[in-house]
Amino acid sequence: MTTLVIGGAGYIGSHVVRLLLEQGQKVIVVDDLSTGLRRRTEGAELIELDVTLPDAREKLAFQMRASGADSVIHFAAHKQVGESVENPEMYWHDNIGGLANVLAACASAEVRDVVFSSSAAVYGMPDVDLVTEDLAPQPINPYGATKYVGEWMLADAERAHDMRTVALRYFNVAGAGWPELADTAVMNLVPIVLDRLERGQAPVVFGDGYDTPDGTCIRDYVHVLDLAHAHIAALDYLRGEERPHRTFNVGTGEGSSVLEVIDAIARAQGIEITPEIGEARAGDPARLICSGDRIARTLGWKSEHGLDDIVRSAVEARTAGITPDVEAYPEG
């Protein structure tokens, strides 16, 4: 079996690549290396290609035919909410255009199985304690909208080209399966806190007046290695006969507040951390927690790592010298 991993030099994609290689599969990584790292692709064939370019579909189709690829996992996309609000045209052009090229190439090369990297951002600000896949998506920013439209595109490709597709709606991803594959972008809570501590600065909590036990936002944090295993389960699912669902949440079903995450980092480092309290950010729901019943029931997948495991792996990666190499976005 041969899998093309689009965006496989990135943080999440590289973990999936590592698992596929460990299974003995042939893996071809397609990445323009704009944010991905070449060193993360060791053991796989790397093709440097921007899938948003007009000639990308022909080049992708050629590689699919030449390699005998039978499946594609698509990660490549811009993923910052604030940036998507400031520059929506880029998000629509690149996230949607890139996926269109990938699906067109799959149709041309008769590659049937496609796993798509979606997001809990499709749900917007749901007024529920536990988010299930039956909840109607209502994205509130261009990033979330592009992910939801991407899911529509997969459904259309199934009907038009007899493809088999699945979309995985990630919740908050963190940690490191291997230190060298750690998240080096300072864009999410755990690396942001670690980065500020290394700079001798206190982490900033955006609001402590939410309707939660400690007043800070609660999110569902899933270990990146667990998420990677979910992609392997999704590929196996697509190769089976029964496929009752196209979308799956990927999370733990448990929530942790911002202060609880900071406390976990303090425990992992053996230090005390006193955060600064800043102004609440517009559009932040008080809690966003995943229901994982569907993926557990249908794919047999369940997360194995809790918050302390996630934080410990991130801290150990930093201790091993895997440091940030991408500037932080203001929204963190």
Secondary structure in CASP SS format (residue, H / E / C, confidence):
PFRMAT SS
TARGET T0000
AUTHOR 0000-0000-0000
METHOD secondary structure of the structure
MODEL  1
M C 1.00
T E 1.00
T E 1.00
L E 1.00
V E 1.00
I E 1.00
G C 1.00
G C 1.00
A C 1.00
G C 1.00
Y H 1.00
I H 1.00
G H 1.00
S H 1.00
H H 1.00
V H 1.00
V H 1.00
R H 1.00
L H 1.00
L H 1.00
L H 1.00
E H 1.00
Q C 1.00
G C 1.00
Q C 1.00
K E 1.00
V E 1.00
I E 1.00
V E 1.00
V E 1.00
D E 1.00
D C 1.00
L C 1.00
S C 1.00
T C 1.00
G C 1.00
L C 1.00
R H 1.00
R H 1.00
R H 1.00
T H 1.00
E C 1.00
G C 1.00
A C 1.00
E E 1.00
L E 1.00
I E 1.00
E E 1.00
L C 1.00
D C 1.00
V C 1.00
T C 1.00
L C 1.00
P C 1.00
D C 1.00
A H 1.00
R H 1.00
E H 1.00
K H 1.00
L H 1.00
A H 1.00
F H 1.00
Q H 1.00
M H 1.00
R H 1.00
A H 1.00
S H 1.00
G C 1.00
A C 1.00
D C 1.00
S E 1.00
V E 1.00
I E 1.00
H E 1.00
F C 1.00
A C 1.00
A C 1.00
H C 1.00
K C 1.00
Q C 1.00
V H 1.00
G H 1.00
E H 1.00
S H 1.00
V H 1.00
E H 1.00
N C 1.00
P H 1.00
E H 1.00
M H 1.00
Y H 1.00
W H 1.00
H H 1.00
D H 1.00
N H 1.00
I H 1.00
G H 1.00
G H 1.00
L H 1.00
A H 1.00
N H 1.00
V H 1.00
L H 1.00
A H 1.00
A H 1.00
C H 1.00
A H 1.00
S H 1.00
A H 1.00
E C 1.00
V C 1.00
R C 1.00
D E 1.00
V E 1.00
V E 1.00
F E 1.00
S E 1.00
S E 1.00
S E 1.00
A H 1.00
A H 1.00
V H 1.00
Y H 1.00
G C 1.00
M C 1.00
P C 1.00
D C 1.00
V C 1.00
D C 1.00
L C 1.00
V E 1.00
T C 1.00
E C 1.00
D C 1.00
L C 1.00
A C 1.00
P C 1.00
Q C 1.00
P C 1.00
I C 1.00
N C 1.00
P H 1.00
Y H 1.00
G H 1.00
A H 1.00
T H 1.00
K H 1.00
Y H 1.00
V H 1.00
G H 1.00
E H 1.00
W H 1.00
M H 1.00
L H 1.00
A H 1.00
D H 1.00
A H 1.00
E H 1.00
R H 1.00
A H 1.00
H H 1.00
D C 1.00
M C 1.00
R E 1.00
T E 1.00
V E 1.00
A E 1.00
L E 1.00
R E 1.00
Y E 1.00
F C 1.00
N E 1.00
V E 1.00
A E 1.00
G C 1.00
A C 1.00
G C 1.00
W C 1.00
P H 1.00
E H 1.00
L H 1.00
A C 1.00
D C 1.00
T C 1.00
A E 1.00
V C 1.00
M C 1.00
N C 1.00
L H 1.00
V H 1.00
P H 1.00
I H 1.00
V H 1.00
L H 1.00
D H 1.00
R H 1.00
L H 1.00
E H 1.00
R C 1.00
G C 1.00
Q C 1.00
A C 1.00
P C 1.00
V E 1.00
V E 1.00
F E 1.00
G C 1.00
D C 1.00
G C 1.00
Y C 1.00
D C 1.00
T C 1.00
P C 1.00
D C 1.00
G C 1.00
T C 1.00
C C 1.00
I E 1.00
R E 1.00
D C 1.00
Y E 1.00
V E 1.00
H E 1.00
V H 1.00
L H 1.00
D H 1.00
L H 1.00
A H 1.00
H H 1.00
A H 1.00
H H 1.00
I H 1.00
A H 1.00
A H 1.00
L H 1.00
D H 1.00
Y H 1.00
L H 1.00
R C 1.00
G C 1.00
E C 1.00
E C 1.00
R C 1.00
P C 1.00
H C 1.00
R C 1.00
T E 1.00
F E 1.00
N E 1.00
V E 1.00
G C 1.00
T C 1.00
G C 1.00
E C 1.00
G C 1.00
S E 1.00
S E 1.00
V H 1.00
L H 1.00
E H 1.00
V H 1.00
I H 1.00
D H 1.00
A H 1.00
I H 1.00
A H 1.00
R H 1.00
A H 1.00
Q H 1.00
G C 1.00
I C 1.00
E C 1.00
I C 1.00
T C 1.00
P C 1.00
E E 1.00
I E 1.00
G E 1.00
E C 1.00
A C 1.00
R C 1.00
A C 1.00
G C 1.00
D C 1.00
P C 1.00
A C 1.00
R E 1.00
L E 1.00
I C 1.00
C E 1.00
S C 1.00
G C 1.00
D H 1.00
R H 1.00
I H 1.00
A H 1.00
R H 1.00
T H 1.00
L H 1.00
G C 1.00
W C 1.00
K C 1.00
S C 1.00
E C 1.00
H C 1.00
G C 1.00
L H 1.00
D H 1.00
D H 1.00
I H 1.00
V H 1.00
R H 1.00
S H 1.00
A H 1.00
V H 1.00
E H 1.00
A H 1.00
R H 1.00
T H 1.00
A C 1.00
G C 1.00
I C 1.00
T C 1.00
P C 1.00
D C 1.00
V E 1.00
E C 1.00
A C 1.00
Y C 1.00
P C 1.00
E C 1.00
G C 1.00
END
